[in-house]
Amino acid sequence: MNIPDGFPDGFPDVEATGTTDATGGAVAADDSGGLPGPLVGPAWLATRLVAGGPVVLDASVGAHRAAARRIPGARRFDIDGVMSDTTAPLPHTMPGAHRFTEEMRALGVDGTDTVVVYDAAGVYSSARAWWMLRAMGFDRVAVLDGGLPAWIAAGLPVDEAEEGIAPGGTGRTGDFTTRPREGMLVGSGAVAAALADPGSAVLDARSRERFAGTVAEPRPGLRRGHMPGALNLPFEEIQRDGRMLPAPELRAVFGALLRERERERERERERDSEPERLVVSCGSGVTACVLALGAELAGYTEVSVYDGSWSEWGRPSELPVVTGP
């Protein structure tokens, strides 16, 4: 299992942050910190980058982690480093509550702050940071739609940093406090239960080739294919030009996929409605969170992220794997 302390296995007991509107935003919840929803645009953020404005966190991973430009004042939310449990056998494992609290405080983040997360790829790893903060009970957080590319395309200012130097905190210690929520991050047991539950669906954010098993996995030692009964929704397919699709289009994409699954099963049982619970997966729990973000924008309220994702399920084991589309 890949569940750190404070994250019991099982289906979610999630406090929703609001319902979506027709523009792809969301109606603000009580503890929104002034955010319009889980997604904000460059113009919204630019007008608020003043003293006392949102804390901006750069959650870039991989090659984008060394980007030489950043949004002014951004601090590094290092998913490839301290914001993952590097002692765990699986990549990008959620750290425990105590460690997460320490790292957020080291970034100078307070419990009353409003946070906007972005990445240098668009909307890729920023959604992971957003989900991690939500899983730790922090709702005053949103993702920058389009990330750094959209910010630059809008002609907004950037800080130039020496390549490879990660932005740090403010030099002061924050008072951030975690309140872990059950079921937002789950392990293989909850995924197996969801695969067998008619009221649940498991969505895989990997590419169609990886899902079908026609190409090798990028991480060595993993089996090819997917979980039997899982559905494939590559995370790029709920984006356009690096930005999330509007809420009505997201509802159409998720709805069509889930209803098709139900039509395929209608001979097995009397049911012709969408599943109530979604469990999302990917390679290592990062782009699964893009699906989680899309699902929330589309109006789904019961969503879990499989933290271990294919890095765990695809290892040689008794967990079932099939190939094909």
Long-range contacts (C-beta under 8 A, 24 or more apart in sequence): 1-187, 1-188, 1-189, 1-308, 2-88, 2-90, 2-93, 2-187, 2-188, 2-307, 2-308, 2-312, 3-94, 3-185, 3-186, 3-187, 3-307, 4-85, 4-88, 4-93, 4-94, 4-95, 4-96, 4-97, 4-185, 5-96, 5-97, 5-98, 6-96, 6-97, 6-178, 6-180, 7-94, 7-135, 7-180, 7-182, 7-184, 7-185, 7-186, 7-307, 8-182, 8-183, 9-186, 9-187, 9-189, 9-190, 10-182, 10-183, 10-186, 10-190, 11-183, 11-186, 11-190, 11-193, 11-194, 11-200, 11-277, 11-302, 11-304, 12-181, 12-182, 12-183, 12-184, 12-186, 12-277, 12-302, 12-303, 12-304, 13-181, 13-182, 13-183, 14-181, 14-183, 14-184, 14-301, 14-302, 14-303, 15-139, 15-181, 16-296, 16-301, 17-134, 17-139, 17-296, 19-299, 20-247, 20-296, 20-297, 20-298, 20-299, 21-247, 22-246, 22-247, 22-248, 23-246, 23-247, 24-145, 24-244, 24-245, 24-246, 24-247, 24-250, 24-297, 25-247, 26-296, 26-297, 29-139, 31-139, 31-140, 32-139, 32-140, 33-113, 33-114, 33-139, 33-140, 34-114, 35-114, 35-140, 35-141, 35-142, 36-142, 37-142, 37-297, 38-130, 38-141, 38-142, 38-143, 38-293, 38-296, 38-297, 39-142, 39-143, 39-145, 39-244, 39-293, 39-297, 40-116, 40-142, 40-143, 40-144, 40-145, 41-144, 41-145, 41-146, 41-150, 42-144, 42-145, 42-146, 42-150, 42-151, 42-154, 42-156, 43-154, 45-71, 45-116, 45-144, 45-151, 46-151, 46-154, 46-156, 49-73, 53-114, 54-113, 54-114, 54-115, 54-116, 55-107, 55-108, 55-109, 55-113, 55-114, 55-115, 55-116, 56-115, 56-116, 56-117, 56-118, 57-107, 57-115, 57-116, 57-117, 57-118, 57-129, 58-117, 58-118, 58-119, 58-120, 58-148, 58-167, 59-83, 59-117, 59-118, 59-119, 59-125, 59-126, 59-128, 59-129, 60-119, 60-120, 60-121, 60-125, 60-148, 61-119, 61-124, 61-125, 61-286, 64-119, 64-120, 64-121, 64-124, 64-125, 65-120, 65-166, 66-163, 66-164, 67-120, 67-148, 68-160, 68-161, 68-162, 68-163, 69-120, 69-148, 69-152, 69-158, 69-159, 69-160, 69-161, 70-148, 70-158, 70-159, 70-161, 70-167, 71-118, 71-144, 71-148, 71-151, 71-156, 71-158, 71-159, 72-157, 72-158, 72-159, 73-159, 74-118, 74-159, 74-167, 75-107, 75-108, 75-167, 75-168, 75-169, 75-170, 76-107, 76-166, 76-167, 76-168, 77-107, 77-117, 77-129, 78-166, 79-125, 79-128, 79-129, 79-286, 81-166, 83-129, 83-132, 90-284, 90-307, 90-308, 90-311, 90-312, 91-219, 91-284, 91-311, 92-128, 92-284, 92-285, 92-286, 92-311, 93-285, 93-307, 93-308, 94-132, 94-135, 94-185, 94-285, 94-307, 97-136, 97-178, 97-180, 100-132, 100-136, 100-178, 101-176, 101-177, 101-178, 104-174, 104-176, 104-178, 105-173, 105-174, 105-175, 105-176, 106-169, 106-173, 106-174, 107-168, 107-169, 107-170, 107-174, 108-169, 108-170, 108-171, 108-172, 108-173, 108-174, 109-174, 109-176, 110-174, 110-175, 110-176, 111-138, 111-174, 111-175, 111-176, 111-177, 112-140, 113-140, 113-174, 113-176, 114-140, 114-141, 115-140, 115-141, 115-142, 116-141, 116-142, 116-143, 116-144, 117-141, 117-142, 117-143, 117-144, 118-143, 118-144, 118-147, 118-148, 118-151, 119-147, 119-148, 120-147, 120-148, 120-149, 121-147, 121-148, 121-149, 121-242, 122-146, 122-147, 122-149, 122-150, 122-239, 122-242, 122-243, 123-147, 123-239, 123-242, 123-243, 123-244, 123-290, 123-293, 124-235, 124-286, 124-287, 124-290, 125-286, 127-286, 127-287, 127-289, 127-290, 127-292, 127-293, 128-285, 128-286, 128-287, 128-289, 130-289, 130-293, 131-184, 131-185, 131-289, 131-292, 131-293, 131-305, 134-181, 134-184, 135-180, 135-181, 135-184, 135-185, 135-305, 136-178, 136-179, 136-180, 136-181, 137-178, 137-179, 137-180, 137-181, 138-176, 138-178, 138-179, 143-293, 145-243, 145-244, 146-241, 146-242, 146-243, 147-242, 149-242, 150-242, 150-243, 183-304, 184-303, 184-304, 184-305, 185-285, 185-304, 185-305, 185-307, 186-279, 186-304, 186-305, 186-306, 186-307, 187-306, 187-307, 187-308, 187-312, 188-306, 188-308, 188-312, 188-313, 188-319, 190-279, 190-304, 190-306, 191-227, 191-279, 191-281, 191-306, 191-313, 192-319, 194-277, 194-279, 194-304, 195-227, 195-228, 195-229, 195-230, 196-229, 197-277, 198-265, 198-269, 198-271, 198-275, 199-275, 199-276, 199-277, 200-275, 200-276, 200-277, 200-278, 200-279, 201-231, 201-258, 201-261, 201-275, 201-277, 201-278, 201-279, 202-227, 202-229, 202-230, 202-231, 202-278, 202-279, 202-280, 202-281, 202-306, 203-230, 203-231, 203-232, 203-233, 203-257, 203-278, 203-279, 203-280, 203-281, 203-291, 204-230, 204-231, 204-232, 204-233, 204-280, 204-281, 204-282, 204-310, 205-233, 205-234, 205-235, 205-280, 205-281, 205-282, 205-287, 205-288, 205-290, 205-291, 206-232, 206-234, 206-282, 206-283, 206-287, 206-310, 207-234, 208-232, 208-234, 208-325, 210-283, 210-310, 211-325, 212-323, 212-324, 212-325, 213-323, 213-324, 214-323, 217-283, 217-310, 217-314, 218-283, 219-283, 219-284, 219-311, 219-314, 221-315, 221-316, 222-310, 222-311, 222-314, 222-315, 223-314, 223-315, 223-316, 223-321, 224-314, 224-321, 224-323, 225-314, 225-321, 225-322, 225-323, 225-324, 226-321, 226-322, 226-323, 227-281, 227-313, 227-319, 227-320, 227-321, 227-322, 228-320, 228-321, 228-322, 230-281, 231-257, 231-258, 231-261, 232-325, 233-257, 233-291, 235-282, 235-287, 235-288, 235-290, 235-291, 235-294, 238-290, 238-291, 238-294, 239-290, 244-293, 244-294, 244-297, 245-294, 247-297, 247-298, 247-299, 250-294, 250-295, 250-297, 250-298, 251-298, 251-299, 253-294, 253-298, 254-294, 254-295, 254-298, 254-300, 255-298, 276-302, 277-302, 277-303, 277-304, 278-302, 278-303, 278-304, 279-303, 279-304, 279-305, 279-306, 280-304, 280-305, 280-306, 281-305, 281-306, 281-309, 281-310, 281-313, 282-309, 282-310, 283-309, 283-310, 283-311, 284-309, 284-310, 284-311, 285-309, 285-311
